Amino acid sequence: MDNSDSLSIGSYTLASRLIVGTGKYPSLEIMQAAHAASGADMVTVAIRRIDLNDASGKTMIDYIDRSKMRILPNTAGCYTAQDAVLTAQLARELLGTDLIKLEVIGDPQTLYPDSRETLRAAQILVDDGFTVLPYIGDDPVACKHLEEIGCAAVMPLAAPIGSGLGVCNPYSIRIIKERARVPVIVDAGVGTASDAAIAMEIGADALLMNTGIAAAQDPVMMAHAMRHAVVAGRQAYLAGRMPRRLYANASSPLENLISLGSREGERP
């Protein structure tokens, strides 16, 4: 991504508008290669899923190039505000960062967020000095409440986590973007490069994705594709698309068209 179009989240500045994850990869080595191919400079890590007892003495963190990528810890697996706040505090101690991707799940089948518990946790974390990026439904009202609390961004879902369904409700995302004064980061549901481009074209400031890359047959190649899709979608949004029309509109207009053979001295 062009540095002139950097993304600001609180006090942090990112060159790339793609944020990647760390779960579901065939191996940590493939994850590492996919991260490099994505061009992302922020990666999210589920604090509750870091295995500190690995026999090799290495954890997932050891496979992240922290000289190039900023870690965004998340509270995945939490179902109450209390658990999410505790997990965020542990992440701050472990990783030395005030960044937190807040997730409070309300339904184990759909993995939809619990808006009430998310708002409660967000208020506590903002008051405690965290830079909070909350995962939330594609609900303009909930997003506005989170912004008013002081969250540094809002992260509405495109579709259920890991579904790969793409942007199911683009109209809600557009409304959220239109009203937001903080970055809108579309989170969850992106399955392929066209989904990423669409999300960016309708105005998302950034995308966070994991399964769309990690579960691809070739995660490294897909990471590369997502990198280009995010850039293309962003540029298309900034360029402003042509208006949609019901009927054809000639690429070469007929107005002021000179007829062949109508030059002076010739019969039309």
ABEGO torsion letter per residue (X at the ends): XBAAABBBBEABBBABABBBBABGBABAAAAAAAAAAAGBABBBBBAAABBAABAAGBBAAAABBAAABBBBBBABGBABAAAAAAAAAAAAAAAGBABBBBBBBABAAAGBBBAAAAAAAAAAAAAAGBBBBBBBBBBAAAAAAAAAAGBABBBBBABBBGAGAEBABAAAAAAAAAABABBBBBBEGBABAAAAAAAAAAGBABBBBAAAAAABABAAAAAAAAAAAAAAAAAAAAAEBBBBBABBBBABBABGBBBBGABBGBBX
